[in-house]
């Protein structure tokens, strides 16, 4: 009896051991964790763990400050920066320099926006030409244009550059344009399916509104595109003689006396001319215009005095 019990116990233990050894092969998980070691088969520390069946993590994204991600990996908006420059230069001949700048703008693929020439007064009473010109050149040729404009000038009095980043505004306009066009297409579909005149008119009015908004957005986008593609350069041209220092010559009493005598003669001539005009022109006009009036007033006053005198005499 004891021998049968021992044999049964031994068989039971062997069966349990066999089941325990086969269990890991039957319960293999879907995403297995597989340790990896170096070529020698011995890890130098904690084993490197690889997760099979799980997608790898995305690689690091490099940030580019000159690009804007608009939500899609295929739609990356380049930076749109409006660059402008203002210059004040002193040159011997403003007219010739203005023509040179105009030719420069055309040679660089740009154009002249506006120009103006005028005269300015000098310290000695003379005049000198000055001017103002605005041109647009491709943005990538801004430095070339400025360098050529400043070449061979007497002085650069002022130079100012400024930039405006309109990338975010342009992206917002693109999104707005997409939404407006989608709404317009939906309204067009509704209008095509409408049968009542009232419904057609209502949808037509809404279509007009959306079309106006679309045109406004397109116009703003076109302005940003052109302004960022062509830089504006404003140049003020100053004549060299306007910045010449005041020269003080030697004192000449003879010339001063001569000038004083000439001024006195001119004053006397003017005074005599005034008297002649007054006597020969103003006085006759006054007599003709105010003479009859004065005569009527004198007669009225005289009649009043005589009337009073008669009354006084009668009272006595």
Buried (B, 14 or more C-beta within 10 A) or exposed (E): EEEEEEEEEEEEEEEEEEEEEEEEEEEEEEEEEEEEEEEEEEEEEEEEEEEEEEEEEEEEEEEEEEEBEEEEEEEEBEBBBBBBBBBBBBBEEBBEBBEBBBEBBEEBEBEBBEBEEEEBEEEEEEEBBBBBBBBBBBBEBBEEBBEBBBEEBEEEEEEEEEEEEBBEBBBEBBEBBEEBBEBBEEBEEBBEEBEEEEEBEBBEEBBEBBBEBBEBBEEBBEEBEEBBEBBBBBBBBBBBBBEEEEEEEEEEEEEEEEEEEEEEEEEEEEEEEEEEEEEEEEEEEEEEEEEEEEEEEEEEEEEEEEEEEEEEEEEE
